[in-house]
Amino acid sequence: MHLQVIHVLPGRLRLKVPALKADPIRARAVQERIAPQAGIRKVEVNPATGSVLVFYDESAGLAPLGSLQELFPSLSLTELQDRLTACARAPTPRADAAEDMAELFRRANAQVARITNGLDLRVLVPLALIALALLQLRSGKTAWPSWYDFLWFAFSSFLLLNRPGSSP
């Protein structure tokens, strides 16, 4: 079967396999063949997209992916290793930018808490959004979503996606 390596990260490999697209029977067969292999933690095959996502034991290196070569002869473990090495060397500006933004919020939160005698953004932002919602309801203009809905979604998404100790 022809395939394209979409990405390889320590412990995770995503392949695009056109032959699996719109073929749930073949997709299930591929999943059932890969999943029981030693070192494979989880396999997700999506017949709607032809995508195969393999979670493997990263402590074993790429060894668990060797079993995939029987199913996908064009899969090159050398190429995967080269991509992993390049990935490890590449800077991660997205993570750095997210940490910078998180630090900005932490500082702002500390300043707000100092000014408000202990109330911080975790309390004040929801209260402000409730006040805005009540004002909008009172005015009779109930168009949705309002700018503050998007602000809240963005703020909460950022916090959820950038919790300390979480990984992308």
Backbone as numpy.savetxt, mean C-alpha at the origin, in Angstrom:
# Nx Ny Nz CAx CAy CAz Cx Cy Cz
3.82 -19.83 -20.02 2.98 -18.65 -20.02 3.86 -17.40 -20.02
3.50 -16.45 -20.85 4.21 -15.17 -20.89 3.87 -14.37 -19.64
4.85 -13.64 -19.12 4.59 -12.82 -17.93 5.45 -11.58 -17.96
5.05 -10.62 -17.13 5.82 -9.40 -16.94 5.97 -9.20 -15.44
7.19 -8.94 -14.99 7.42 -8.64 -13.59 7.04 -7.19 -13.37
6.02 -6.95 -12.56 5.57 -5.59 -12.27 6.45 -4.98 -11.20
6.63 -5.68 -10.11 7.57 -5.24 -9.09 8.00 -6.41 -8.23
9.18 -6.25 -7.66 9.69 -7.22 -6.71 10.27 -6.43 -5.55
9.83 -6.78 -4.37 10.30 -6.19 -3.12 10.65 -7.32 -2.19
11.44 -7.08 -1.17 11.70 -8.17 -0.23 10.38 -8.70 0.34
10.10 -9.96 0.08 8.90 -10.59 0.60 7.66 -10.45 -0.28
7.81 -9.79 -1.44 6.62 -9.55 -2.28 7.01 -9.49 -3.75
6.23 -10.18 -4.58 6.45 -10.20 -6.03 5.10 -10.06 -6.71
5.02 -9.15 -7.69 3.78 -9.03 -8.48 4.12 -9.28 -9.95
3.34 -10.17 -10.55 3.50 -10.52 -11.95 2.22 -10.18 -12.70
2.36 -9.83 -13.96 1.21 -9.66 -14.84 1.27 -10.81 -15.83
0.22 -11.65 -15.82 0.18 -12.82 -16.69 -1.07 -12.72 -17.56
-0.92 -12.23 -18.79 -2.09 -12.03 -19.66 -2.95 -13.28 -19.85
-2.34 -14.46 -19.84 -3.10 -15.70 -20.04 -4.12 -15.95 -18.92
-3.94 -15.31 -17.77 -4.86 -15.51 -16.65 -6.05 -14.54 -16.69
-5.91 -13.50 -17.51 -6.95 -12.48 -17.57 -8.24 -13.09 -18.12
-9.31 -12.90 -17.39 -10.64 -13.39 -17.75 -10.70 -14.92 -17.81
-9.81 -15.58 -17.10 -9.83 -17.05 -17.04 -9.71 -17.49 -15.58
-10.85 -17.43 -14.84 -10.80 -17.74 -13.41 -10.38 -19.18 -13.11
-10.66 -20.10 -14.00 -10.28 -21.50 -13.77 -8.76 -21.64 -13.80
-8.13 -21.06 -14.82 -6.67 -21.12 -14.92 -6.03 -20.34 -13.76
-6.62 -19.19 -13.42 -6.09 -18.38 -12.31 -6.11 -19.16 -11.01
-7.20 -19.87 -10.76 -7.30 -20.66 -9.53 -6.27 -21.80 -9.55
-6.08 -22.42 -10.72 -5.10 -23.50 -10.83 -3.68 -22.98 -10.53
-3.36 -21.79 -11.02 -2.05 -21.20 -10.74 -1.91 -20.93 -9.25
-2.95 -20.38 -8.66 -2.90 -20.08 -7.23 -2.72 -21.36 -6.42
-3.46 -22.40 -6.76 -3.37 -23.65 -6.02 -2.01 -24.34 -6.22
-1.37 -24.07 -7.33 -0.06 -24.69 -7.58 1.05 -23.95 -6.83
0.93 -22.62 -6.72 1.99 -21.84 -6.08 1.87 -21.86 -4.56
0.65 -21.72 -4.05 0.43 -21.53 -2.61 1.08 -22.57 -1.70
1.05 -23.86 -2.02 1.62 -24.83 -1.07 3.14 -24.95 -1.10
3.82 -24.22 -1.97 5.27 -24.33 -2.08 5.94 -23.80 -0.81
7.04 -24.41 -0.44 7.80 -24.00 0.75 8.27 -22.56 0.59
8.09 -21.79 1.65 8.54 -20.40 1.66 7.54 -19.41 1.10
6.46 -19.91 0.54 5.41 -19.02 0.02 4.40 -18.80 1.14
4.23 -17.54 1.53 3.30 -17.21 2.62 1.87 -17.04 2.14
1.69 -16.42 0.99 0.34 -16.14 0.50 0.42 -15.86 -1.00
-0.64 -16.24 -1.72 -0.72 -15.98 -3.15 -2.11 -15.42 -3.45
-2.12 -14.32 -4.20 -3.39 -13.73 -4.64 -3.34 -13.65 -6.16
-4.28 -14.31 -6.82 -4.36 -14.26 -8.27 -5.68 -13.58 -8.63
-5.59 -12.55 -9.46 -6.77 -11.79 -9.85 -7.04 -12.01 -11.33
-8.06 -12.81 -11.66 -8.35 -13.07 -13.07 -8.90 -11.84 -13.80
-9.39 -10.86 -13.08 -9.89 -9.64 -13.74 -8.74 -8.83 -14.33
-7.57 -8.87 -13.68 -6.43 -8.09 -14.14 -5.29 -8.95 -14.68
-5.35 -10.25 -14.43 -4.26 -11.12 -14.83 -3.03 -10.94 -13.95
-3.26 -10.53 -12.70 -2.18 -10.23 -11.78 -1.98 -11.38 -10.79
-0.71 -11.67 -10.52 -0.35 -12.68 -9.53 0.52 -11.98 -8.48
0.06 -11.98 -7.26 0.79 -11.36 -6.15 1.25 -12.48 -5.22
2.56 -12.56 -5.03 3.14 -13.63 -4.21 3.86 -13.00 -3.03
3.44 -13.40 -1.83 4.14 -13.01 -0.61 5.00 -14.20 -0.21
6.30 -13.96 -0.05 7.21 -15.06 0.25 8.05 -14.71 1.47
8.67 -15.73 2.03 9.51 -15.56 3.20 10.80 -14.87 2.78
10.91 -13.58 3.09 12.06 -12.81 2.63 13.36 -13.23 3.29
13.29 -13.90 4.43 14.53 -14.33 5.10 15.23 -15.42 4.30
14.50 -16.07 3.40 15.08 -17.12 2.56 15.56 -16.56 1.23
15.58 -15.24 1.09 15.97 -14.64 -0.18 14.95 -14.96 -1.25
15.42 -15.22 -2.45 14.52 -15.54 -3.56 14.29 -17.03 -3.72
14.86 -17.84 -2.83 14.73 -19.30 -2.95 13.28 -19.77 -3.07
12.33 -19.21 -2.29 10.95 -19.67 -2.43 10.36 -19.42 -3.82
10.93 -18.47 -4.55 10.40 -18.16 -5.87 10.93 -19.11 -6.95
11.92 -19.92 -6.58 12.45 -20.89 -7.54 11.38 -21.84 -8.06
10.42 -22.17 -7.23 9.34 -23.08 -7.64 8.46 -22.45 -8.72
8.49 -21.14 -8.83 7.68 -20.47 -9.85 8.24 -20.69 -11.25
9.53 -21.02 -11.34 10.13 -21.19 -12.66 9.55 -22.38 -13.42
9.05 -23.40 -12.70 8.40 -24.52 -13.38 7.14 -24.03 -14.09
6.40 -23.17 -13.42 5.15 -22.65 -13.97 5.40 -21.54 -14.99
6.40 -20.71 -14.73 6.73 -19.58 -15.59 8.21 -19.69 -15.99
8.54 -20.46 -17.02 9.94 -20.64 -17.40 10.66 -19.34 -17.76
9.93 -18.33 -18.19 10.59 -17.08 -18.57 10.95 -16.22 -17.36
10.55 -16.63 -16.16 10.88 -15.89 -14.95 12.36 -16.09 -14.61
13.08 -15.00 -14.51 14.51 -15.07 -14.24 14.78 -14.62 -12.81
15.28 -15.54 -11.98 15.62 -15.18 -10.61 16.79 -14.21 -10.57
17.67 -14.29 -11.55 18.79 -13.34 -11.63 18.25 -11.93 -11.86
17.28 -11.80 -12.76 16.66 -10.49 -13.01 15.97 -9.98 -11.74
15.27 -10.87 -11.04 14.59 -10.46 -9.81 15.61 -9.99 -8.77
16.72 -10.72 -8.66 17.75 -10.32 -7.70 18.35 -8.97 -8.07
18.57 -8.75 -9.36 19.10 -7.46 -9.82 18.13 -6.33 -9.48
16.84 -6.59 -9.67 15.84 -5.56 -9.36 15.76 -5.31 -7.86
15.87 -6.36 -7.07 15.86 -6.19 -5.61 17.07 -5.38 -5.15
18.22 -5.67 -5.73 19.44 -4.94 -5.38 19.31 -3.47 -5.75
18.78 -3.19 -6.93 18.58 -1.80 -7.37 17.58 -1.09 -6.46
16.55 -1.82 -6.08 15.53 -1.25 -5.18 16.14 -0.91 -3.83
17.01 -1.76 -3.33 17.63 -1.52 -2.02 18.56 -0.31 -2.06
19.18 -0.07 -3.21 20.10 1.06 -3.35 19.38 2.37 -3.61
18.18 2.29 -4.18 17.46 3.50 -4.58 16.97 4.26 -3.35
17.07 5.57 -3.40 16.53 6.37 -2.29 15.01 6.28 -2.29
14.44 6.47 -1.15 12.99 6.42 -1.04 12.45 7.80 -0.66
12.39 8.71 -1.62 11.96 10.06 -1.31 10.52 10.12 -0.80
9.67 9.19 -1.28 8.28 9.20 -0.84 8.20 8.98 0.66
8.97 8.04 1.18 8.96 7.77 2.61 9.53 8.96 3.37
10.61 9.55 2.83 11.20 10.71 3.48 10.23 11.88 3.49
9.55 12.11 2.38 8.58 13.21 2.29 7.43 12.98 3.27
6.97 11.74 3.37 5.89 11.43 4.30 6.34 11.67 5.74
7.58 11.29 6.05 8.09 11.51 7.40 8.25 12.99 7.69
8.70 13.76 6.68 8.80 15.21 6.86 7.43 15.82 7.12
6.44 15.36 6.37 5.08 15.88 6.57 4.54 15.48 7.94
4.80 14.25 8.35 4.36 13.80 9.67 5.02 14.64 10.76
6.31 14.95 10.59 7.01 15.78 11.57 6.41 17.18 11.61
6.04 17.72 10.46 5.38 19.02 10.40 4.08 19.00 11.20
3.29 17.94 11.03 2.04 17.81 11.78 2.31 17.66 13.28
3.35 16.90 13.63 3.68 16.73 15.05 4.04 18.07 15.70
4.85 18.86 14.98 5.23 20.17 15.52 4.02 21.09 15.63
3.20 21.12 14.59 2.00 21.96 14.62 1.08 21.53 15.75
0.94 20.23 15.93 0.09 19.70 16.99 0.62 20.12 18.36
1.92 20.05 18.54 2.52 20.45 19.82 2.30 21.94 20.08
2.44 22.77 19.05 2.21 24.20 19.22 0.75 24.50 19.55
-0.16 23.83 18.84 -1.59 24.03 19.10 -1.91 23.60 20.53
-1.38 22.48 20.97 -1.63 21.99 22.33 -1.11 22.99 23.37
0.05 23.58 23.08 0.62 24.56 24.00 -0.28 25.82 24.06
-0.75 26.28 22.92 -1.58 27.49 22.85 -2.95 27.27 23.49
-3.52 26.08 23.29 -4.89 25.80 23.75 -4.94 25.12 25.10
-3.82 25.09 25.79 -3.78 24.51 27.13 -4.12 23.02 27.14
-3.56 22.28 26.18 -3.71 20.83 26.19 -4.59 20.25 25.10
-5.45 21.05 24.47 -6.24 20.53 23.35 -5.36 20.47 22.12
-5.36 19.33 21.45 -4.52 19.24 20.27 -5.36 19.02 19.02
-4.69 18.84 17.88 -5.39 18.71 16.61 -6.30 17.48 16.55
-5.97 16.45 17.31 -6.81 15.25 17.30 -8.19 15.53 17.86
-8.32 16.58 18.66 -9.61 17.00 19.21 -10.17 18.17 18.40
-9.32 19.15 18.13 -9.79 20.38 17.50 -10.23 20.20 16.04
-9.53 19.38 15.27 -9.92 19.19 13.86 -11.31 18.56 13.76
-11.59 17.46 14.48 -12.96 16.93 14.40 -14.01 17.92 14.91
-13.70 18.66 15.96 -14.65 19.66 16.46 -14.92 20.74 15.42
-13.87 21.20 14.76 -14.04 22.22 13.72 -14.87 21.68 12.56
-14.64 20.42 12.19 -15.41 19.83 11.09 -16.87 19.64 11.47
-17.13 19.30 12.72 -18.52 19.19 13.20 -19.18 20.56 13.14
-18.46 21.60 13.58 -19.02 22.96 13.54 -19.33 23.38 12.10
-18.42 23.09 11.17 -18.66 23.42 9.77 -19.86 22.66 9.21
-19.98 21.40 9.58 -21.13 20.61 9.12 -22.43 21.17 9.66
-22.45 21.56 10.94 -23.66 22.14 11.53 -24.01 23.47 10.86
-23.00 24.28 10.57 -23.25 25.54 9.87 -23.83 25.30 8.48
-23.32 24.31 7.79 -23.83 24.00 6.46 -25.27 23.50 6.55
-25.57 22.66 7.52 -26.93 22.17 7.69 -27.88 23.32 8.03
-27.43 24.21 8.88 -28.25 25.36 9.30 -28.55 26.28 8.12
-27.58 26.43 7.22 -27.76 27.32 6.08 -28.68 26.71 5.03
-28.94 25.43 5.12 -29.80 24.76 4.15 -29.07 24.30 2.91
-27.81 24.60 2.82 -27.01 24.15 1.67 -26.38 22.81 2.03
-26.93 21.76 1.49 -26.45 20.42 1.86 -25.71 19.75 0.72
-25.06 20.55 -0.14 -24.26 19.96 -1.20 -23.14 19.13 -0.57
-22.88 17.98 -1.12 -21.86 17.12 -0.57 -20.99 16.60 -1.69
-19.75 16.46 -1.54 -18.92 16.77 -0.40 -18.46 18.23 -0.42
-18.26 18.77 0.71 -17.76 20.12 0.85 -16.25 20.07 0.97
-15.63 21.23 0.90 -14.17 21.30 0.97 -13.64 20.67 2.24
-14.35 20.82 3.35 -13.84 20.29 4.61 -13.99 18.78 4.69
-14.92 18.21 3.89 -14.99 16.75 3.81 -13.71 16.20 3.19
-13.29 16.84 2.10 -12.05 16.42 1.46 -10.85 16.64 2.37
-10.85 17.76 3.09 -9.78 18.02 4.04 -9.71 16.92 5.09
-10.85 16.54 5.62 -10.89 15.48 6.64 -10.43 14.15 6.06
-10.90 13.81 4.87 -10.48 12.56 4.25 -8.97 12.54 4.02
-8.43 13.66 3.56 -6.99 13.73 3.33 -6.22 13.61 4.64
-6.65 14.32 5.65 -5.98 14.30 6.94 -6.01 12.90 7.56
-7.19 12.30 7.58 -7.29 10.97 8.20 -6.56 9.91 7.38
-6.59 10.03 6.06 -5.84 9.09 5.23 -4.35 9.20 5.48
-3.86 10.43 5.57 -2.43 10.63 5.83 -2.05 9.99 7.16
-2.86 10.24 8.20 -2.55 9.68 9.51 -2.57 8.16 9.50
-3.57 7.58 8.83 -3.65 6.12 8.77 -2.48 5.52 7.99
-2.10 6.16 6.91 -1.05 5.61 6.06 0.36 5.86 6.60
0.49 6.75 7.56 1.82 7.10 8.06 1.95 6.92 9.56
1.26 5.91 10.09 1.42 5.60 11.51 2.83 5.10 11.77
3.38 5.45 12.92 4.72 4.92 13.24 4.72 3.40 13.24
5.70 2.82 12.61 5.82 1.36 12.57 5.05 0.71 11.45
4.26 1.48 10.67 3.54 0.87 9.56 4.41 0.93 8.33
4.19 0.00 7.42 4.97 0.00 6.19 4.01 0.11 5.02
4.45 0.66 3.90 3.58 0.87 2.75 3.13 -0.43 2.12
